[in-house]
């Protein structure tokens, strides 16, 4: 395919924006969420919470910024939940991941958390309601981490009101002891959405979110490696219209994303950058369609999808720099609860890199089956009752 001229790029972008108006930044991810909260009606009861995610995610990519590969396997998250108080739940369990085609278990981690909940506030200590449950946009947080690294340990504060939501969290990624040849790593962030106006099915809201990563420490032996601190943030406007016919809703979610390296010693390819993330979509009985455009400049992400970055982390092109990135995508998802507690999610996500049209159309496709259910075991008898 020959290189597209500047005028043709403009025509393509205008066409994209026009069609996308009739076509959200994110698909509905609620089927992947597994939120356990204290419940006054369950006080002193012991439950078994079972969560199972089965996945196939295949990248048919040949570009310089995101490798082509396949993830195929299953996850289990069995947990025992003790509702110790109307405002307190204690959970203990395990995370187990098995990638098909590999011997043994791919990953296994313990799960433990204390969850305090009162009115609109939830405080969590231990294994967090993390990953895509933070509701970051994809340039800041890659959806694939639902498969590869869904477990976070730390502290989380959630506020859930009708017109305001907040998720503030901090997670310890690597803890070190004195004399270790390693750096400690900590990450945290905040994600909020404020409803500015809502009437007759229309909803106008203001999202704001950020991630911060710090690598350092004072008790390691790697003093030649300097401290590293990196920031990603995004803010924008969202406009949704509920229709409640065969077309459930149409909407547009638009963000400005930023990257900044606050490290005392600058070692990365760029010290700062930004991106524009424009999205519009439709949800219907036949599935969800999302049209997106990413315009990045010197953008580096802490946990975002590599496709949108200006520095490559690919196997064979690691470190390759491209200041400007221009990606157009049109993504489709079909999501359905097949039977109670069993959720199907099928996705097809093609994109075109406007700066490398010789690579032609690239796409990834996914197939997910999620089963989640809560079972009551027994009620703990209280002394004297």
C-alpha positions in Angstrom: 0.0 0.0 0.0 1.4 3.4 -0.9 1.9 6.1 1.7 -1.2 8.2 2.3 -0.8 11.9 1.5 -1.6 14.7 4.0 -4.9 15.5 2.3 -6.0 11.9 2.3 -5.2 11.6 6.0 -7.5 14.6 6.7 -10.3 13.0 4.6 -9.9 9.7 6.5 -9.9 11.4 9.9 -13.1 13.4 9.0 -14.8 10.3 7.8 -13.8 8.5 11.0 -15.2 11.3 13.2 -18.4 11.4 11.2 -19.1 7.7 11.4 -18.0 7.5 15.0 -20.7 9.9 16.0 -23.3 7.3 15.1 -21.2 4.4 16.2 -17.1 4.8 24.4 -13.7 4.7 25.1 -14.2 1.4 26.9 -16.4 -1.6 26.4 -18.6 -2.6 29.4 -16.2 -4.5 31.6 -18.6 -5.4 34.5 -18.6 -9.2 33.6 -14.8 -9.2 34.5 -15.3 -7.5 37.9 -15.7 -9.4 41.1 -16.4 -7.0 43.9 -17.1 -8.4 47.4 -18.5 -6.0 50.0 -19.8 -6.2 53.6 -23.5 -6.7 53.8 -25.6 -6.3 56.9 -28.0 -9.0 55.8 -25.1 -11.5 55.8 -23.5 -10.8 59.1 -21.7 -13.8 60.7 -22.2 -15.9 57.6 -19.3 -17.7 55.8 -19.5 -17.8 52.0 -17.5 -19.3 49.2 -16.9 -16.9 46.3 -15.9 -18.5 43.0 -14.5 -16.6 40.0 -13.3 -18.2 36.8 -12.0 -16.4 33.7 -11.3 -18.4 30.5 -9.5 -16.4 27.8 -8.2 -16.5 24.2 -6.6 -13.2 23.1 -4.8 -13.2 19.8 -2.8 -10.3 18.3 -2.3 -10.5 14.6 0.2 -7.7 14.7 3.3 -7.1 12.6 4.1 -3.5 13.8 7.1 -2.2 15.6 5.3 -1.2 18.8 3.2 -4.2 19.9 4.3 -7.8 19.4 2.0 -10.4 17.8 1.3 -13.4 20.1 -1.6 -15.4 21.7 -2.7 -15.8 25.3 -4.9 -18.9 25.8 -5.8 -20.3 29.2 -7.8 -20.1 32.4 -7.8 -18.3 35.8 -9.3 -19.3 39.1 -10.0 -17.1 42.1 -11.7 -19.2 44.9 -12.2 -17.2 48.1 -13.7 -17.8 51.5 -15.6 -14.7 52.7 -16.5 -14.1 56.4 -19.0 -11.3 56.9 -17.7 -10.5 60.4 -19.8 -7.3 60.9 -22.4 -5.3 59.0 -19.5 -3.1 57.9 -16.7 -5.6 57.7 -15.9 -8.6 55.4 -12.7 -10.7 55.6 -11.6 -12.7 52.5 -9.0 -15.3 52.0 -8.2 -17.4 48.9 -5.9 -17.9 46.0 -5.3 -16.7 42.4 -4.3 -19.4 40.0 -3.5 -18.9 36.3 -2.8 -21.7 33.8 -1.7 -20.9 30.2 -2.5 -23.8 27.9 0.5 -25.3 26.1 2.8 -24.8 29.1 3.7 -27.3 31.8 2.5 -26.7 35.3 0.8 -23.6 36.8 1.7 -20.3 35.2 1.1 -18.1 38.2 -0.2 -18.6 41.8 -0.7 -16.0 44.5 -2.5 -15.8 47.9 -5.5 -13.5 48.2 -6.4 -11.8 51.5 -8.2 -8.7 52.3 -10.1 -6.7 54.9 -13.0 -4.7 53.5 -14.7 -2.0 55.6 -17.8 -0.5 54.0 -20.2 2.2 55.3 -22.7 4.1 53.3 -20.8 5.2 50.1 -17.3 4.5 51.3 -15.2 1.3 51.1 -11.7 0.9 52.5 -9.7 -2.2 51.4 -6.4 -3.5 52.8 -4.7 -6.5 51.1 -5.6 -7.7 47.7 -7.3 -4.8 45.9 -10.3 -4.5 43.6 -7.7 -3.6 41.0 -6.8 -4.0 37.3 -9.5 -2.9 34.9 -11.8 -2.3 37.9 -9.9 1.0 38.4 -11.6 2.1 35.1 -8.5 3.6 33.4 -8.5 4.4 29.7 -6.5 1.9 27.6 -3.5 4.2 26.8 -3.0 4.4 30.6 -3.9 0.8 31.6 -3.8 -2.1 29.1 -6.9 -4.4 29.2 -4.5 -7.4 28.7 -3.4 -7.0 32.3 -6.7 -8.6 33.3 -5.0 -11.8 32.0 -1.4 -11.3 32.9 -1.2 -9.2 36.1 -4.7 -8.8 37.6 -3.6 -9.0 41.3 -2.5 -5.9 43.3 -1.7 -5.7 47.0 -2.0 -2.5 49.0 -4.6 -0.1 50.2 -7.7 1.2 48.3 -10.3 3.8 49.1 -13.6 3.8 47.1 -16.3 6.4 47.1 -19.4 5.5 45.1 -22.1 8.2 45.0 -24.8 8.8 42.4 -23.0 11.7 40.8 -19.4 11.1 42.0 -17.1 8.1 42.0 -13.5 7.9 43.3 -11.0 5.1 43.4 -7.7 6.1 45.2 -5.2 3.3 45.7 -1.6 2.4 46.3 0.0 -1.0 45.5 3.4 -2.3 46.6 4.9 -4.1 43.5 8.3 -5.0 44.9 9.4 -4.9 48.6 13.1 -5.4 49.5 15.1 -6.2 52.6 18.4 -4.6 53.6 21.3 -5.5 51.3 19.2 -6.8 48.4 20.4 -6.3 44.8 17.0 -4.9 43.8 15.0 -1.6 43.9 11.7 -1.3 45.7 8.8 -0.5 43.4 5.5 1.2 44.3 2.6 2.3 42.1 -0.6 4.2 42.9 -3.2 6.3 41.4 -6.6 7.9 41.4 -9.6 7.6 39.1 -12.7 9.8 39.4 -15.8 10.7 37.5 -18.1 13.5 38.3 -21.6 13.9 36.7 -22.0 17.5 35.6 -25.5 17.2 34.2 -28.1 14.5 33.8 -31.6 14.8 32.2 -33.9 12.8 29.9 -31.4 10.0 29.3 -28.5 12.4 28.7 -25.5 12.3 31.0 -22.6 14.7 30.8 -19.6 13.8 33.0 -16.0 14.8 33.8 -13.5 12.0 34.3 -10.0 12.5 35.8 -7.4 9.8 36.4 -3.7 9.4 37.1 -1.0 6.8 37.7 2.4 7.3 39.4 5.3 4.8 39.6 8.3 5.1 41.9 11.4 2.9 41.9 14.0 3.5 44.5 14.8 2.6 48.1 17.6 3.3 50.7 18.6 -0.2 51.8 19.5 -1.8 48.4 23.1 -2.3 47.1 22.4 -0.9 43.6 23.4 2.7 44.4 24.6 3.2 40.8 20.9 2.9 39.6 19.2 6.3 40.2 15.7 6.9 41.6 12.9 6.8 39.0 9.5 8.5 39.3 7.0 8.6 36.4 3.5 10.1 36.0 0.6 9.4 33.6 -2.6 11.3 33.8 -5.8 11.8 31.7 -8.8 14.0 31.8 -11.7 14.8 29.5 -15.4 14.9 28.9 -18.0 12.2 28.4 -21.5 12.6 26.9 -23.9 9.6 27.0 -27.5 9.3 25.7 -29.6 6.3 26.8 -32.2 5.3 24.2 -33.4 1.9 25.6 -34.6 0.4 22.3 -32.6 -2.0 20.2 -30.0 0.7 20.4 -29.3 1.0 24.2 -27.2 4.1 24.1 -24.8 6.3 22.0 -21.9 8.2 23.5 -18.6 9.9 23.1 -15.7 9.8 25.5 -12.8 12.1 24.9 -9.5 12.6 26.8 -6.2 14.4 26.9 -3.5 12.1 28.3 -0.1 13.2 29.6 3.3 11.6 30.5 6.0 13.2 32.7 9.3 11.8 33.9 10.0 13.4 37.4 13.2 11.3 38.0 16.1 13.4 39.2 18.3 11.6 36.6 16.5 11.4 33.2 17.1 8.1 31.5 14.1 7.6 29.3 13.8 8.6 25.6 11.4 11.5 26.4 11.0 13.7 29.5 7.4 14.4 28.8 4.6 13.9 26.3 0.9 13.9 25.7 -1.8 12.2 23.7 -5.4 12.9 22.5 -7.8 9.9 22.8 -11.1 10.4 21.0 -13.8 7.8 21.2 -17.4 7.4 20.1 -19.7 4.4 20.3 -23.0 2.7 20.3 -24.3 -0.1 22.5 -27.1 -2.2 21.0 -28.8 -5.7 21.3 -26.4 -6.8 18.5 -23.2 -5.7 20.3 -21.1 -2.7 21.0 -19.1 -0.7 18.4 -16.4 1.8 19.3 -14.5 4.1 17.0 -11.2 5.5 18.4 -8.5 7.8 17.3 -5.1 8.2 19.2 -2.8 11.1 18.5 0.3 10.7 20.6 3.5 12.8 20.9 6.5 11.6 23.0 4.1 9.5 25.0 5.3 6.8 27.4 2.9 4.8 29.5 3.5 3.1 32.9 0.9 0.3 32.4 -0.8 1.2 29.1 -1.2 -0.7 25.9 2.2 -0.7 24.1 0.5 0.1 20.7 0.0 3.7 21.8 3.5 4.5 23.0 6.2 6.5 21.3 9.0 4.1 22.4 8.9 0.4 21.4 9.2 -2.5 23.9 8.9 -5.1 21.2 11.1 -8.1 21.2 13.1 -7.2 18.1 12.6 -3.4 18.0 13.1 -2.6 21.7 13.9 1.1 22.2 12.8 2.2 18.7 11.5 5.8 19.0 8.7 7.5 17.0 7.7 10.8 18.5 4.3 11.0 16.8 1.8 8.2 16.8 -1.5 8.2 14.9 -3.8 5.2 15.4 -7.4 4.7 14.1 -9.4 1.8 15.3 -12.9 0.4 15.0 -13.7 -2.2 17.7 -16.6 -4.5 18.1 -17.7 -6.6 21.1 -20.6 -9.0 21.7 -21.4 -9.5 25.4 -24.1 -11.7 26.8 -25.0 -13.5 30.0 -25.6 -17.0 28.6 -27.1 -18.5 31.7 -27.1 -17.1 35.3 -23.5 -16.3 36.4 -21.9 -17.3 33.0 -20.8 -14.4 30.8 -19.7 -14.5 27.1 -17.5 -11.7 25.7 -16.3 -11.8 22.0 -14.2 -9.0 20.6 -12.7 -8.0 17.2 -10.5 -4.9 17.2 -8.8 -3.8 13.9 -6.7 -0.7 13.6 -4.6 1.3 11.1 -1.4 3.1 11.9 -1.7 6.2 9.7 2.1 6.7 9.8 2.8 3.2 8.5 0.0 2.3 6.1 2.3 -0.1 4.3 1.7 -2.4 7.2 -2.0 -2.4 6.3 -4.8 -3.5 8.6 -3.7 -4.9 12.0 -6.2 -6.6 14.4 -6.6 -8.5 17.6 -9.5 -10.7 18.6 -10.6 -12.2 21.9 -12.9 -14.8 23.4 -13.8 -14.8 27.1 -16.0 -16.9 29.3 -16.4 -15.7 32.8 -18.2 -17.6 35.6 -18.7 -16.0 39.0 -21.0 -17.0 41.9 -21.3 -16.7 45.6 -22.3 -19.8 47.7 -23.4 -19.6 51.4 -21.6 -22.1 53.6 -22.9 -21.6 57.1 -23.6 -19.0 59.8 -21.3 -18.7 62.7 -23.1 -19.0 66.1 -22.4 -16.2 68.5 -21.7 -17.1 72.2 -24.7 -16.8 74.4 -27.2 -16.9 71.4 
